[in-house]
């Protein structure tokens, strides 16, 4: 995830529209991380190499 400045986050909270856009982007990025982690871990679990 990109690390934006605190000023950016503060501006994003001032307007409901900007906050919703920011929240949607953050949730999508976290979801992508979860999918990637699952794809990396799944083959390890299938082979039993833990």
Secondary structure as GFF3:
##gff-version 3
##sequence-region A 1 50
A	DSSP	alpha_helix	6	14	.	.	.	ID=ss1
A	DSSP	alpha_helix	16	47	.	.	.	ID=ss2
###
